[in-house]
Amino acid sequence: MRELSLHIMDIVENSINANATIIEIYVLEDTLKNSFVIKVKDNGKGMSEEILKNVKDPFFTTRTTRKVGLGLSLFESTCLRCNGNLKINSEIGKGTEVIAYMEYNHIDRPPLGRIEDTIVSILLNPNVDLIYEHSFNGKKFKFDSREVKKVLGLQEINNPEILLWLKEFIRENITEIGGGAS
């Protein structure tokens, strides 16, 4: 995939399919430590040891509609190509955590891309609350859909006007901390 935000979306789709109601996404950019970390954590149904052991295999999938599951194996390949790795922790009934590590300045590291579009796409699902935190060299931006719902006095924030405003709000705040540029 050309952008890391698309890998994030793929993982989030897995979380939603695992009945997650809270999804947390963390992006940590540290140019001083030459580190780029993405963490996606959910409270979905989790994976058994057997599934967890095979989940990065491109020819393993739990889906019945196709016989391959390329998402995590492609993401792992991206991490390895950028002198990093991909770790997956999961526990039945508690959820799953995917952590991707890469060198920040590696020539093969894809850009983060349009993460604000990814976030807004996730917010279209009224059954999921999202926490997004982005850190760039210690400066942080945090977004929590539960707080937005509370402030607006709404149960759902998937109205097009709200989503358009949130997309711009997220983009401006990530730019303000200096993140997402590459």
C-alpha positions in Angstrom: 0.0 0.0 0.0 1.2 3.5 -0.8 0.2 5.1 2.4 0.4 3.9 6.0 -3.1 5.3 6.7 -4.4 2.5 4.3 -2.7 -0.1 6.5 -4.3 1.4 9.5 -7.7 1.3 7.8 -7.2 -2.4 7.0 -6.4 -3.2 10.7 -9.4 -1.1 11.8 -11.7 -3.1 9.4 -10.4 -6.3 11.1 -11.2 -4.7 14.5 -14.7 -3.8 13.4 -15.2 -7.4 12.1 -14.1 -8.6 15.5 -17.0 -6.6 17.1 -14.8 -3.9 18.6 -16.6 -1.0 20.1 -13.5 1.0 21.0 -10.6 1.4 18.7 -7.4 3.3 19.7 -4.9 4.5 17.1 -1.5 5.9 18.1 1.0 7.4 15.7 4.4 8.3 17.2 6.9 10.1 15.0 10.3 10.8 16.5 12.8 12.2 14.1 15.5 12.5 16.9 15.3 8.7 17.5 14.6 7.9 13.9 11.5 6.1 14.9 8.0 5.8 13.4 5.5 3.7 15.4 1.9 2.9 14.7 -0.3 1.1 17.3 -3.9 0.0 16.8 -5.6 -1.5 19.8 -9.2 -2.7 20.1 -11.6 -4.3 22.5 -12.9 -6.9 20.0 -13.2 -10.6 20.5 -9.5 -11.3 20.2 -7.7 -14.2 18.6 -6.9 -17.7 19.7 -3.3 -18.8 19.9 -3.7 -20.8 16.7 -5.1 -17.8 14.7 -2.4 -15.5 16.2 0.3 -17.9 15.2 -0.8 -17.8 11.6 -2.3 -14.4 11.2 0.7 -12.9 9.3 0.7 -15.7 6.7 -0.8 -14.3 3.5 -2.5 -17.6 2.7 -4.3 -17.7 6.0 -7.6 -16.0 6.6 -10.7 -16.5 8.8 -12.9 -15.0 6.0 -15.1 -17.3 4.0 -15.3 -15.0 1.0 -11.7 -15.5 -0.1 -8.7 -17.7 0.6 -6.0 -15.1 1.3 -5.5 -12.4 3.9 -2.8 -10.0 2.6 -3.3 -7.0 5.0 -1.1 -7.9 7.9 1.5 -9.7 5.8 1.9 -6.6 3.5 2.1 -4.4 6.6 4.8 -6.6 8.1 6.7 -6.5 4.8 6.6 -2.7 4.8 8.0 -2.7 8.4 10.7 -5.2 7.7 11.8 -3.3 4.5 12.1 -0.2 6.8 14.4 -1.9 9.4 11.4 -2.5 11.7 8.9 -5.1 12.7 5.3 -5.9 13.3 4.0 -7.3 16.6 0.6 -8.6 17.3 -0.8 -9.2 20.8 -4.2 -10.7 21.3 -6.3 -12.3 24.0 -9.7 -14.0 23.6 -12.4 -11.7 25.0 -10.0 -8.8 25.6 -9.0 -7.6 22.1 -6.1 -7.2 19.8 -3.1 -4.8 19.6 -1.0 -4.4 16.4 2.3 -2.4 16.8 4.3 -1.5 13.7 7.9 -0.2 14.1 9.9 1.5 11.3 12.8 3.8 10.8 11.5 7.3 10.4 13.9 8.4 7.6 14.1 5.1 5.8 13.8 5.7 2.1 11.2 2.9 1.7 8.9 4.1 4.4 5.6 5.1 2.9 4.1 8.4 3.9 1.4 8.4 6.6 -1.0 9.8 4.0 -4.4 11.2 4.6 -5.0 9.9 8.1 -7.8 12.4 8.5 -9.7 10.6 5.8 -9.1 7.2 7.5 -10.4 8.6 10.8 -13.5 10.1 9.2 -14.2 6.8 7.5 -14.0 5.0 10.9 -16.4 7.6 12.4 -19.1 6.6 9.8 -19.7 3.5 11.9 -22.0 4.5 14.8 -21.1 1.4 16.8 -17.4 2.3 17.2 -15.8 4.9 19.4 -12.4 6.1 18.3 -9.4 7.4 20.2 -6.6 8.9 18.0 -3.4 10.2 19.3 -0.6 11.6 17.2 2.8 12.5 18.6 5.6 14.3 16.7 8.8 14.9 18.6 6.9 15.1 21.9 4.1 17.4 20.7 0.7 15.7 20.9 -2.7 15.9 19.4 -5.5 13.7 20.8 -9.0 13.1 19.5 -11.7 11.1 21.3 -15.0 10.6 19.5 -16.7 10.1 22.9 -15.7 13.6 24.0 -17.0 15.1 20.7 -20.3 13.3 21.2 -20.5 14.6 24.7 -19.8 18.2 23.7 -22.2 18.1 20.9 -24.9 16.2 22.9 -25.2 13.5 20.2 -25.2 9.8 20.2 -23.7 9.6 16.7 -21.4 12.0 14.9 -21.7 10.5 11.4 -23.5 13.5 10.0 -21.7 14.7 6.8 -21.3 18.3 8.1 -19.9 17.2 11.4 -17.5 14.7 9.6 -16.3 17.4 7.2 -15.6 19.8 10.2 -13.8 16.9 12.1 -11.7 16.1 9.0 -10.4 19.7 8.8 -10.0 19.9 12.6 -7.9 16.7 12.6 -5.8 17.8 9.6 -5.1 21.3 11.2 -4.1 19.8 14.5 -1.7 17.2 13.0 -0.2 20.0 10.9 0.1 22.2 14.0 2.2 19.6 15.9 4.4 19.0 12.7 3.2 15.5 12.2 2.2 13.5 9.1 4.4 15.5 6.7 6.2 12.5 5.4 
